[in-house]
Amino acid sequence: MKYLIKKPDTFLNTLNDDINAILQKSFDNLFPEYIFHQELKGMAMPVDVKEYDDEYCVKVELPGINKDDINIDINKSYVKIEANKEIEKETEDKKHKYHKSEFRYGNYSRTLYFPYEINVETSTADLKKGILHLTLPKLVQDNKETKKLEISE
């Protein structure tokens, strides 16, 4: 029996990206208020994005990934999450054959764009039981000051 080597299926990924792009364009035309944009590179990780009056809460599924293997880049308008899950190294004394392997290994990446600016300084990240929790407070802008706008001729 041959060993099963698990690699991402590039044909299905490409097909999935094409379908996603078509649906994205269709929904953008039908619902212009669709405001959360995402960019996928590598294998995608499932996310939940919730918006509250003062913050965004993002949950990302990253089972089996250590916090040292996660990189989060944050900007006032987007969050980019990258992770790497490597195949566990086997010891030489244990020989085995795979009958089935559905675990995914490799690089994961996801970029989420937000309609309101994020307060980068007060944003937090926490990893519990394979779920990454991001708390992204909205940048509060002081709009209490009003100004009389003069009309020119």
Phi and psi in radians as a Rosetta constraint file:
Dihedral C 1 N 2 CA 2 C 2 CIRCULARHARMONIC -1.511 0.35
Dihedral N 2 CA 2 C 2 N 3 CIRCULARHARMONIC 2.690 0.35
Dihedral C 2 N 3 CA 3 C 3 CIRCULARHARMONIC -1.306 0.35
Dihedral N 3 CA 3 C 3 N 4 CIRCULARHARMONIC 2.515 0.35
Dihedral C 3 N 4 CA 4 C 4 CIRCULARHARMONIC -1.605 0.35
Dihedral N 4 CA 4 C 4 N 5 CIRCULARHARMONIC 2.099 0.35
Dihedral C 4 N 5 CA 5 C 5 CIRCULARHARMONIC -1.858 0.35
Dihedral N 5 CA 5 C 5 N 6 CIRCULARHARMONIC 2.084 0.35
Dihedral C 5 N 6 CA 6 C 6 CIRCULARHARMONIC -1.583 0.35
Dihedral N 6 CA 6 C 6 N 7 CIRCULARHARMONIC 2.067 0.35
Dihedral C 6 N 7 CA 7 C 7 CIRCULARHARMONIC -2.310 0.35
Dihedral N 7 CA 7 C 7 N 8 CIRCULARHARMONIC 2.605 0.35
Dihedral C 7 N 8 CA 8 C 8 CIRCULARHARMONIC -1.078 0.35
Dihedral N 8 CA 8 C 8 N 9 CIRCULARHARMONIC 2.429 0.35
Dihedral C 8 N 9 CA 9 C 9 CIRCULARHARMONIC -1.479 0.35
Dihedral N 9 CA 9 C 9 N 10 CIRCULARHARMONIC 1.827 0.35
Dihedral C 9 N 10 CA 10 C 10 CIRCULARHARMONIC -1.127 0.35
Dihedral N 10 CA 10 C 10 N 11 CIRCULARHARMONIC -0.584 0.35
Dihedral C 10 N 11 CA 11 C 11 CIRCULARHARMONIC -1.105 0.35
Dihedral N 11 CA 11 C 11 N 12 CIRCULARHARMONIC -0.822 0.35
Dihedral C 11 N 12 CA 12 C 12 CIRCULARHARMONIC -1.173 0.35
Dihedral N 12 CA 12 C 12 N 13 CIRCULARHARMONIC -0.652 0.35
Dihedral C 12 N 13 CA 13 C 13 CIRCULARHARMONIC -1.091 0.35
Dihedral N 13 CA 13 C 13 N 14 CIRCULARHARMONIC -0.762 0.35
Dihedral C 13 N 14 CA 14 C 14 CIRCULARHARMONIC -1.121 0.35
Dihedral N 14 CA 14 C 14 N 15 CIRCULARHARMONIC -0.782 0.35
Dihedral C 14 N 15 CA 15 C 15 CIRCULARHARMONIC -1.077 0.35
Dihedral N 15 CA 15 C 15 N 16 CIRCULARHARMONIC -0.758 0.35
Dihedral C 15 N 16 CA 16 C 16 CIRCULARHARMONIC -1.085 0.35
Dihedral N 16 CA 16 C 16 N 17 CIRCULARHARMONIC -0.747 0.35
Dihedral C 16 N 17 CA 17 C 17 CIRCULARHARMONIC -1.093 0.35
Dihedral N 17 CA 17 C 17 N 18 CIRCULARHARMONIC -0.719 0.35
Dihedral C 17 N 18 CA 18 C 18 CIRCULARHARMONIC -1.126 0.35
Dihedral N 18 CA 18 C 18 N 19 CIRCULARHARMONIC -0.791 0.35
Dihedral C 18 N 19 CA 19 C 19 CIRCULARHARMONIC -1.109 0.35
Dihedral N 19 CA 19 C 19 N 20 CIRCULARHARMONIC -0.735 0.35
Dihedral C 19 N 20 CA 20 C 20 CIRCULARHARMONIC -1.058 0.35
Dihedral N 20 CA 20 C 20 N 21 CIRCULARHARMONIC -0.736 0.35
Dihedral C 20 N 21 CA 21 C 21 CIRCULARHARMONIC -1.128 0.35
Dihedral N 21 CA 21 C 21 N 22 CIRCULARHARMONIC -0.731 0.35
Dihedral C 21 N 22 CA 22 C 22 CIRCULARHARMONIC -1.120 0.35
Dihedral N 22 CA 22 C 22 N 23 CIRCULARHARMONIC -0.813 0.35
Dihedral C 22 N 23 CA 23 C 23 CIRCULARHARMONIC -1.127 0.35
Dihedral N 23 CA 23 C 23 N 24 CIRCULARHARMONIC -0.694 0.35
Dihedral C 23 N 24 CA 24 C 24 CIRCULARHARMONIC -1.040 0.35
Dihedral N 24 CA 24 C 24 N 25 CIRCULARHARMONIC -0.812 0.35
Dihedral C 24 N 25 CA 25 C 25 CIRCULARHARMONIC -1.119 0.35
Dihedral N 25 CA 25 C 25 N 26 CIRCULARHARMONIC -0.713 0.35
Dihedral C 25 N 26 CA 26 C 26 CIRCULARHARMONIC -1.094 0.35
Dihedral N 26 CA 26 C 26 N 27 CIRCULARHARMONIC -0.817 0.35
Dihedral C 26 N 27 CA 27 C 27 CIRCULARHARMONIC -1.211 0.35
Dihedral N 27 CA 27 C 27 N 28 CIRCULARHARMONIC -0.590 0.35
Dihedral C 27 N 28 CA 28 C 28 CIRCULARHARMONIC -1.107 0.35
Dihedral N 28 CA 28 C 28 N 29 CIRCULARHARMONIC -0.637 0.35
Dihedral C 28 N 29 CA 29 C 29 CIRCULARHARMONIC -1.275 0.35
Dihedral N 29 CA 29 C 29 N 30 CIRCULARHARMONIC -0.664 0.35
Dihedral C 29 N 30 CA 30 C 30 CIRCULARHARMONIC -1.344 0.35
Dihedral N 30 CA 30 C 30 N 31 CIRCULARHARMONIC -0.673 0.35
Dihedral C 30 N 31 CA 31 C 31 CIRCULARHARMONIC -2.213 0.35
Dihedral N 31 CA 31 C 31 N 32 CIRCULARHARMONIC 1.463 0.35
Dihedral C 31 N 32 CA 32 C 32 CIRCULARHARMONIC -1.119 0.35
Dihedral N 32 CA 32 C 32 N 33 CIRCULARHARMONIC -0.291 0.35
Dihedral C 32 N 33 CA 33 C 33 CIRCULARHARMONIC -1.370 0.35
Dihedral N 33 CA 33 C 33 N 34 CIRCULARHARMONIC -0.019 0.35
Dihedral C 33 N 34 CA 34 C 34 CIRCULARHARMONIC -1.134 0.35
Dihedral N 34 CA 34 C 34 N 35 CIRCULARHARMONIC 1.892 0.35
Dihedral C 34 N 35 CA 35 C 35 CIRCULARHARMONIC -1.942 0.35
Dihedral N 35 CA 35 C 35 N 36 CIRCULARHARMONIC -0.284 0.35
Dihedral C 35 N 36 CA 36 C 36 CIRCULARHARMONIC -1.594 0.35
Dihedral N 36 CA 36 C 36 N 37 CIRCULARHARMONIC 2.005 0.35
Dihedral C 36 N 37 CA 37 C 37 CIRCULARHARMONIC -1.826 0.35
Dihedral N 37 CA 37 C 37 N 38 CIRCULARHARMONIC 2.507 0.35
Dihedral C 37 N 38 CA 38 C 38 CIRCULARHARMONIC -2.340 0.35
Dihedral N 38 CA 38 C 38 N 39 CIRCULARHARMONIC 2.650 0.35
Dihedral C 38 N 39 CA 39 C 39 CIRCULARHARMONIC -2.192 0.35
Dihedral N 39 CA 39 C 39 N 40 CIRCULARHARMONIC 2.305 0.35
Dihedral C 39 N 40 CA 40 C 40 CIRCULARHARMONIC -1.984 0.35
Dihedral N 40 CA 40 C 40 N 41 CIRCULARHARMONIC 2.238 0.35
Dihedral C 40 N 41 CA 41 C 41 CIRCULARHARMONIC -2.417 0.35
Dihedral N 41 CA 41 C 41 N 42 CIRCULARHARMONIC 2.423 0.35
Dihedral C 41 N 42 CA 42 C 42 CIRCULARHARMONIC 1.274 0.35
Dihedral N 42 CA 42 C 42 N 43 CIRCULARHARMONIC -2.762 0.35
Dihedral C 42 N 43 CA 43 C 43 CIRCULARHARMONIC -1.424 0.35
Dihedral N 43 CA 43 C 43 N 44 CIRCULARHARMONIC 2.408 0.35
Dihedral C 43 N 44 CA 44 C 44 CIRCULARHARMONIC -1.479 0.35
Dihedral N 44 CA 44 C 44 N 45 CIRCULARHARMONIC 2.598 0.35
Dihedral C 44 N 45 CA 45 C 45 CIRCULARHARMONIC -1.927 0.35
Dihedral N 45 CA 45 C 45 N 46 CIRCULARHARMONIC 2.455 0.35
Dihedral C 45 N 46 CA 46 C 46 CIRCULARHARMONIC -1.154 0.35
Dihedral N 46 CA 46 C 46 N 47 CIRCULARHARMONIC 2.430 0.35
Dihedral C 46 N 47 CA 47 C 47 CIRCULARHARMONIC -2.312 0.35
Dihedral N 47 CA 47 C 47 N 48 CIRCULARHARMONIC 2.686 0.35
Dihedral C 47 N 48 CA 48 C 48 CIRCULARHARMONIC -2.095 0.35
Dihedral N 48 CA 48 C 48 N 49 CIRCULARHARMONIC 2.266 0.35
Dihedral C 48 N 49 CA 49 C 49 CIRCULARHARMONIC -2.154 0.35
Dihedral N 49 CA 49 C 49 N 50 CIRCULARHARMONIC 2.117 0.35
Dihedral C 49 N 50 CA 50 C 50 CIRCULARHARMONIC -2.045 0.35
Dihedral N 50 CA 50 C 50 N 51 CIRCULARHARMONIC 2.465 0.35
Dihedral C 50 N 51 CA 51 C 51 CIRCULARHARMONIC -1.988 0.35
Dihedral N 51 CA 51 C 51 N 52 CIRCULARHARMONIC 2.293 0.35
Dihedral C 51 N 52 CA 52 C 52 CIRCULARHARMONIC -2.018 0.35
Dihedral N 52 CA 52 C 52 N 53 CIRCULARHARMONIC 3.069 0.35
Dihedral C 52 N 53 CA 53 C 53 CIRCULARHARMONIC -1.022 0.35
Dihedral N 53 CA 53 C 53 N 54 CIRCULARHARMONIC -0.659 0.35
Dihedral C 53 N 54 CA 54 C 54 CIRCULARHARMONIC -1.997 0.35
Dihedral N 54 CA 54 C 54 N 55 CIRCULARHARMONIC -0.051 0.35
Dihedral C 54 N 55 CA 55 C 55 CIRCULARHARMONIC -2.813 0.35
Dihedral N 55 CA 55 C 55 N 56 CIRCULARHARMONIC 2.910 0.35
Dihedral C 55 N 56 CA 56 C 56 CIRCULARHARMONIC -1.921 0.35
Dihedral N 56 CA 56 C 56 N 57 CIRCULARHARMONIC 2.484 0.35
Dihedral C 56 N 57 CA 57 C 57 CIRCULARHARMONIC -2.115 0.35
Dihedral N 57 CA 57 C 57 N 58 CIRCULARHARMONIC 2.165 0.35
Dihedral C 57 N 58 CA 58 C 58 CIRCULARHARMONIC -2.091 0.35
Dihedral N 58 CA 58 C 58 N 59 CIRCULARHARMONIC 2.294 0.35
Dihedral C 58 N 59 CA 59 C 59 CIRCULARHARMONIC -2.045 0.35
Dihedral N 59 CA 59 C 59 N 60 CIRCULARHARMONIC 2.344 0.35
Dihedral C 59 N 60 CA 60 C 60 CIRCULARHARMONIC -2.229 0.35
Dihedral N 60 CA 60 C 60 N 61 CIRCULARHARMONIC 2.224 0.35
Dihedral C 60 N 61 CA 61 C 61 CIRCULARHARMONIC -1.404 0.35
Dihedral N 61 CA 61 C 61 N 62 CIRCULARHARMONIC 2.099 0.35
Dihedral C 61 N 62 CA 62 C 62 CIRCULARHARMONIC -2.407 0.35
Dihedral N 62 CA 62 C 62 N 63 CIRCULARHARMONIC 1.103 0.35
Dihedral C 62 N 63 CA 63 C 63 CIRCULARHARMONIC -1.161 0.35
Dihedral N 63 CA 63 C 63 N 64 CIRCULARHARMONIC 2.363 0.35
Dihedral C 63 N 64 CA 64 C 64 CIRCULARHARMONIC 1.344 0.35
Dihedral N 64 CA 64 C 64 N 65 CIRCULARHARMONIC 0.172 0.35
Dihedral C 64 N 65 CA 65 C 65 CIRCULARHARMONIC -1.913 0.35
Dihedral N 65 CA 65 C 65 N 66 CIRCULARHARMONIC 2.246 0.35
Dihedral C 65 N 66 CA 66 C 66 CIRCULARHARMONIC -1.359 0.35
Dihedral N 66 CA 66 C 66 N 67 CIRCULARHARMONIC 2.694 0.35
Dihedral C 66 N 67 CA 67 C 67 CIRCULARHARMONIC -1.110 0.35
Dihedral N 67 CA 67 C 67 N 68 CIRCULARHARMONIC -0.447 0.35
Dihedral C 67 N 68 CA 68 C 68 CIRCULARHARMONIC -1.233 0.35
Dihedral N 68 CA 68 C 68 N 69 CIRCULARHARMONIC -0.292 0.35
Dihedral C 68 N 69 CA 69 C 69 CIRCULARHARMONIC -1.714 0.35
Dihedral N 69 CA 69 C 69 N 70 CIRCULARHARMONIC 0.217 0.35
Dihedral C 69 N 70 CA 70 C 70 CIRCULARHARMONIC -2.020 0.35
Dihedral N 70 CA 70 C 70 N 71 CIRCULARHARMONIC 2.353 0.35
Dihedral C 70 N 71 CA 71 C 71 CIRCULARHARMONIC -2.166 0.35
Dihedral N 71 CA 71 C 71 N 72 CIRCULARHARMONIC 2.241 0.35
Dihedral C 71 N 72 CA 72 C 72 CIRCULARHARMONIC -2.127 0.35
Dihedral N 72 CA 72 C 72 N 73 CIRCULARHARMONIC 2.088 0.35
Dihedral C 72 N 73 CA 73 C 73 CIRCULARHARMONIC -1.882 0.35
Dihedral N 73 CA 73 C 73 N 74 CIRCULARHARMONIC 2.262 0.35
Dihedral C 73 N 74 CA 74 C 74 CIRCULARHARMONIC -2.192 0.35
Dihedral N 74 CA 74 C 74 N 75 CIRCULARHARMONIC 2.425 0.35
Dihedral C 74 N 75 CA 75 C 75 CIRCULARHARMONIC -2.272 0.35
Dihedral N 75 CA 75 C 75 N 76 CIRCULARHARMONIC 2.977 0.35
Dihedral C 75 N 76 CA 76 C 76 CIRCULARHARMONIC -1.156 0.35
Dihedral N 76 CA 76 C 76 N 77 CIRCULARHARMONIC -0.269 0.35
Dihedral C 76 N 77 CA 77 C 77 CIRCULARHARMONIC -2.103 0.35
Dihedral N 77 CA 77 C 77 N 78 CIRCULARHARMONIC -0.131 0.35
Dihedral C 77 N 78 CA 78 C 78 CIRCULARHARMONIC -2.673 0.35
Dihedral N 78 CA 78 C 78 N 79 CIRCULARHARMONIC 2.858 0.35
Dihedral C 78 N 79 CA 79 C 79 CIRCULARHARMONIC -2.260 0.35
Dihedral N 79 CA 79 C 79 N 80 CIRCULARHARMONIC 2.271 0.35
Dihedral C 79 N 80 CA 80 C 80 CIRCULARHARMONIC -2.015 0.35
Dihedral N 80 CA 80 C 80 N 81 CIRCULARHARMONIC 2.155 0.35
Dihedral C 80 N 81 CA 81 C 81 CIRCULARHARMONIC -2.016 0.35
Dihedral N 81 CA 81 C 81 N 82 CIRCULARHARMONIC 2.191 0.35
Dihedral C 81 N 82 CA 82 C 82 CIRCULARHARMONIC -2.211 0.35
Dihedral N 82 CA 82 C 82 N 83 CIRCULARHARMONIC 2.453 0.35
Dihedral C 82 N 83 CA 83 C 83 CIRCULARHARMONIC -2.515 0.35
Dihedral N 83 CA 83 C 83 N 84 CIRCULARHARMONIC 2.746 0.35
Dihedral C 83 N 84 CA 84 C 84 CIRCULARHARMONIC -2.331 0.35
Dihedral N 84 CA 84 C 84 N 85 CIRCULARHARMONIC 2.242 0.35
Dihedral C 84 N 85 CA 85 C 85 CIRCULARHARMONIC -2.111 0.35
Dihedral N 85 CA 85 C 85 N 86 CIRCULARHARMONIC 2.002 0.35
Dihedral C 85 N 86 CA 86 C 86 CIRCULARHARMONIC -1.663 0.35
Dihedral N 86 CA 86 C 86 N 87 CIRCULARHARMONIC 2.667 0.35
Dihedral C 86 N 87 CA 87 C 87 CIRCULARHARMONIC -1.149 0.35
Dihedral N 87 CA 87 C 87 N 88 CIRCULARHARMONIC 2.354 0.35
Dihedral C 87 N 88 CA 88 C 88 CIRCULARHARMONIC -1.165 0.35
Dihedral N 88 CA 88 C 88 N 89 CIRCULARHARMONIC 2.326 0.35
Dihedral C 88 N 89 CA 89 C 89 CIRCULARHARMONIC -1.371 0.35
Dihedral N 89 CA 89 C 89 N 90 CIRCULARHARMONIC 2.329 0.35
Dihedral C 89 N 90 CA 90 C 90 CIRCULARHARMONIC -1.586 0.35
Dihedral N 90 CA 90 C 90 N 91 CIRCULARHARMONIC 2.596 0.35
Dihedral C 90 N 91 CA 91 C 91 CIRCULARHARMONIC -1.418 0.35
Dihedral N 91 CA 91 C 91 N 92 CIRCULARHARMONIC 2.663 0.35
Dihedral C 91 N 92 CA 92 C 92 CIRCULARHARMONIC -1.170 0.35
Dihedral N 92 CA 92 C 92 N 93 CIRCULARHARMONIC -0.460 0.35
Dihedral C 92 N 93 CA 93 C 93 CIRCULARHARMONIC -1.380 0.35
Dihedral N 93 CA 93 C 93 N 94 CIRCULARHARMONIC -0.201 0.35
Dihedral C 93 N 94 CA 94 C 94 CIRCULARHARMONIC -1.935 0.35
Dihedral N 94 CA 94 C 94 N 95 CIRCULARHARMONIC 1.865 0.35
Dihedral C 94 N 95 CA 95 C 95 CIRCULARHARMONIC -1.677 0.35
Dihedral N 95 CA 95 C 95 N 96 CIRCULARHARMONIC 2.439 0.35
Dihedral C 95 N 96 CA 96 C 96 CIRCULARHARMONIC -2.649 0.35
Dihedral N 96 CA 96 C 96 N 97 CIRCULARHARMONIC 2.941 0.35
Dihedral C 96 N 97 CA 97 C 97 CIRCULARHARMONIC -2.243 0.35
Dihedral N 97 CA 97 C 97 N 98 CIRCULARHARMONIC 2.385 0.35
Dihedral C 97 N 98 CA 98 C 98 CIRCULARHARMONIC -1.356 0.35
Dihedral N 98 CA 98 C 98 N 99 CIRCULARHARMONIC 2.349 0.35
Dihedral C 98 N 99 CA 99 C 99 CIRCULARHARMONIC -1.696 0.35
Dihedral N 99 CA 99 C 99 N 100 CIRCULARHARMONIC -0.547 0.35
Dihedral C 99 N 100 CA 100 C 100 CIRCULARHARMONIC -2.827 0.35
Dihedral N 100 CA 100 C 100 N 101 CIRCULARHARMONIC 2.442 0.35
Dihedral C 100 N 101 CA 101 C 101 CIRCULARHARMONIC -2.447 0.35
Dihedral N 101 CA 101 C 101 N 102 CIRCULARHARMONIC 2.004 0.35
Dihedral C 101 N 102 CA 102 C 102 CIRCULARHARMONIC -1.997 0.35
Dihedral N 102 CA 102 C 102 N 103 CIRCULARHARMONIC 0.091 0.35
Dihedral C 102 N 103 CA 103 C 103 CIRCULARHARMONIC -1.239 0.35
Dihedral N 103 CA 103 C 103 N 104 CIRCULARHARMONIC 2.574 0.35
Dihedral C 103 N 104 CA 104 C 104 CIRCULARHARMONIC -1.890 0.35
Dihedral N 104 CA 104 C 104 N 105 CIRCULARHARMONIC 2.257 0.35
Dihedral C 104 N 105 CA 105 C 105 CIRCULARHARMONIC -2.140 0.35
Dihedral N 105 CA 105 C 105 N 106 CIRCULARHARMONIC 2.645 0.35
Dihedral C 105 N 106 CA 106 C 106 CIRCULARHARMONIC 2.260 0.35
Dihedral N 106 CA 106 C 106 N 107 CIRCULARHARMONIC -2.724 0.35
Dihedral C 106 N 107 CA 107 C 107 CIRCULARHARMONIC -1.670 0.35
Dihedral N 107 CA 107 C 107 N 108 CIRCULARHARMONIC 2.335 0.35
Dihedral C 107 N 108 CA 108 C 108 CIRCULARHARMONIC -1.977 0.35
Dihedral N 108 CA 108 C 108 N 109 CIRCULARHARMONIC 2.517 0.35
Dihedral C 108 N 109 CA 109 C 109 CIRCULARHARMONIC -2.675 0.35
Dihedral N 109 CA 109 C 109 N 110 CIRCULARHARMONIC 2.469 0.35
Dihedral C 109 N 110 CA 110 C 110 CIRCULARHARMONIC -2.662 0.35
Dihedral N 110 CA 110 C 110 N 111 CIRCULARHARMONIC 2.324 0.35
Dihedral C 110 N 111 CA 111 C 111 CIRCULARHARMONIC -2.109 0.35
Dihedral N 111 CA 111 C 111 N 112 CIRCULARHARMONIC 2.217 0.35
Dihedral C 111 N 112 CA 112 C 112 CIRCULARHARMONIC -2.016 0.35
Dihedral N 112 CA 112 C 112 N 113 CIRCULARHARMONIC 2.271 0.35
Dihedral C 112 N 113 CA 113 C 113 CIRCULARHARMONIC -1.839 0.35
Dihedral N 113 CA 113 C 113 N 114 CIRCULARHARMONIC 2.523 0.35
Dihedral C 113 N 114 CA 114 C 114 CIRCULARHARMONIC -2.133 0.35
Dihedral N 114 CA 114 C 114 N 115 CIRCULARHARMONIC 2.566 0.35
Dihedral C 114 N 115 CA 115 C 115 CIRCULARHARMONIC -1.300 0.35
Dihedral N 115 CA 115 C 115 N 116 CIRCULARHARMONIC -0.460 0.35
Dihedral C 115 N 116 CA 116 C 116 CIRCULARHARMONIC -1.959 0.35
Dihedral N 116 CA 116 C 116 N 117 CIRCULARHARMONIC 2.573 0.35
Dihedral C 116 N 117 CA 117 C 117 CIRCULARHARMONIC -1.138 0.35
Dihedral N 117 CA 117 C 117 N 118 CIRCULARHARMONIC 2.535 0.35
Dihedral C 117 N 118 CA 118 C 118 CIRCULARHARMONIC -1.740 0.35
Dihedral N 118 CA 118 C 118 N 119 CIRCULARHARMONIC 2.451 0.35
Dihedral C 118 N 119 CA 119 C 119 CIRCULARHARMONIC -1.412 0.35
Dihedral N 119 CA 119 C 119 N 120 CIRCULARHARMONIC 1.734 0.35
Dihedral C 119 N 120 CA 120 C 120 CIRCULARHARMONIC -1.104 0.35
Dihedral N 120 CA 120 C 120 N 121 CIRCULARHARMONIC -0.661 0.35
Dihedral C 120 N 121 CA 121 C 121 CIRCULARHARMONIC -1.150 0.35
Dihedral N 121 CA 121 C 121 N 122 CIRCULARHARMONIC -0.571 0.35
Dihedral C 121 N 122 CA 122 C 122 CIRCULARHARMONIC -1.843 0.35
Dihedral N 122 CA 122 C 122 N 123 CIRCULARHARMONIC 0.096 0.35
Dihedral C 122 N 123 CA 123 C 123 CIRCULARHARMONIC -1.252 0.35
Dihedral N 123 CA 123 C 123 N 124 CIRCULARHARMONIC 2.553 0.35
Dihedral C 123 N 124 CA 124 C 124 CIRCULARHARMONIC -2.318 0.35
Dihedral N 124 CA 124 C 124 N 125 CIRCULARHARMONIC 2.757 0.35
Dihedral C 124 N 125 CA 125 C 125 CIRCULARHARMONIC -2.372 0.35
Dihedral N 125 CA 125 C 125 N 126 CIRCULARHARMONIC 2.475 0.35
Dihedral C 125 N 126 CA 126 C 126 CIRCULARHARMONIC -2.544 0.35
Dihedral N 126 CA 126 C 126 N 127 CIRCULARHARMONIC 2.383 0.35
Dihedral C 126 N 127 CA 127 C 127 CIRCULARHARMONIC -1.999 0.35
Dihedral N 127 CA 127 C 127 N 128 CIRCULARHARMONIC 2.067 0.35
Dihedral C 127 N 128 CA 128 C 128 CIRCULARHARMONIC -2.365 0.35
Dihedral N 128 CA 128 C 128 N 129 CIRCULARHARMONIC 2.169 0.35
Dihedral C 128 N 129 CA 129 C 129 CIRCULARHARMONIC 0.909 0.35
Dihedral N 129 CA 129 C 129 N 130 CIRCULARHARMONIC 0.705 0.35
Dihedral C 129 N 130 CA 130 C 130 CIRCULARHARMONIC 1.400 0.35
Dihedral N 130 CA 130 C 130 N 131 CIRCULARHARMONIC 0.141 0.35
Dihedral C 130 N 131 CA 131 C 131 CIRCULARHARMONIC -2.029 0.35
Dihedral N 131 CA 131 C 131 N 132 CIRCULARHARMONIC 2.134 0.35
Dihedral C 131 N 132 CA 132 C 132 CIRCULARHARMONIC -1.540 0.35
Dihedral N 132 CA 132 C 132 N 133 CIRCULARHARMONIC 2.173 0.35
Dihedral C 132 N 133 CA 133 C 133 CIRCULARHARMONIC -1.888 0.35
Dihedral N 133 CA 133 C 133 N 134 CIRCULARHARMONIC 2.109 0.35
Dihedral C 133 N 134 CA 134 C 134 CIRCULARHARMONIC -1.956 0.35
Dihedral N 134 CA 134 C 134 N 135 CIRCULARHARMONIC 2.282 0.35
Dihedral C 134 N 135 CA 135 C 135 CIRCULARHARMONIC -1.973 0.35
Dihedral N 135 CA 135 C 135 N 136 CIRCULARHARMONIC 2.019 0.35
Dihedral C 135 N 136 CA 136 C 136 CIRCULARHARMONIC -2.098 0.35
Dihedral N 136 CA 136 C 136 N 137 CIRCULARHARMONIC 1.605 0.35
Dihedral C 136 N 137 CA 137 C 137 CIRCULARHARMONIC -1.119 0.35
Dihedral N 137 CA 137 C 137 N 138 CIRCULARHARMONIC 2.493 0.35
Dihedral C 137 N 138 CA 138 C 138 CIRCULARHARMONIC -1.292 0.35
Dihedral N 138 CA 138 C 138 N 139 CIRCULARHARMONIC 2.567 0.35
Dihedral C 138 N 139 CA 139 C 139 CIRCULARHARMONIC -1.324 0.35
Dihedral N 139 CA 139 C 139 N 140 CIRCULARHARMONIC 2.037 0.35
Dihedral C 139 N 140 CA 140 C 140 CIRCULARHARMONIC -1.466 0.35
Dihedral N 140 CA 140 C 140 N 141 CIRCULARHARMONIC 2.167 0.35
Dihedral C 140 N 141 CA 141 C 141 CIRCULARHARMONIC -1.905 0.35
Dihedral N 141 CA 141 C 141 N 142 CIRCULARHARMONIC 2.331 0.35
Dihedral C 141 N 142 CA 142 C 142 CIRCULARHARMONIC -1.352 0.35
Dihedral N 142 CA 142 C 142 N 143 CIRCULARHARMONIC 1.787 0.35
Dihedral C 142 N 143 CA 143 C 143 CIRCULARHARMONIC -1.868 0.35
Dihedral N 143 CA 143 C 143 N 144 CIRCULARHARMONIC 0.383 0.35
Dihedral C 143 N 144 CA 144 C 144 CIRCULARHARMONIC -1.343 0.35
Dihedral N 144 CA 144 C 144 N 145 CIRCULARHARMONIC -0.465 0.35
Dihedral C 144 N 145 CA 145 C 145 CIRCULARHARMONIC -1.356 0.35
Dihedral N 145 CA 145 C 145 N 146 CIRCULARHARMONIC 2.215 0.35
Dihedral C 145 N 146 CA 146 C 146 CIRCULARHARMONIC -1.913 0.35
Dihedral N 146 CA 146 C 146 N 147 CIRCULARHARMONIC 2.728 0.35
Dihedral C 146 N 147 CA 147 C 147 CIRCULARHARMONIC -2.393 0.35
Dihedral N 147 CA 147 C 147 N 148 CIRCULARHARMONIC 2.422 0.35
Dihedral C 147 N 148 CA 148 C 148 CIRCULARHARMONIC -1.404 0.35
Dihedral N 148 CA 148 C 148 N 149 CIRCULARHARMONIC 2.139 0.35
Dihedral C 148 N 149 CA 149 C 149 CIRCULARHARMONIC -1.653 0.35
Dihedral N 149 CA 149 C 149 N 150 CIRCULARHARMONIC 2.144 0.35
Dihedral C 149 N 150 CA 150 C 150 CIRCULARHARMONIC -1.512 0.35
Dihedral N 150 CA 150 C 150 N 151 CIRCULARHARMONIC 2.514 0.35
Dihedral C 150 N 151 CA 151 C 151 CIRCULARHARMONIC -1.730 0.35
Dihedral N 151 CA 151 C 151 N 152 CIRCULARHARMONIC 2.247 0.35
Dihedral C 151 N 152 CA 152 C 152 CIRCULARHARMONIC -1.719 0.35
Dihedral N 152 CA 152 C 152 N 153 CIRCULARHARMONIC 2.698 0.35
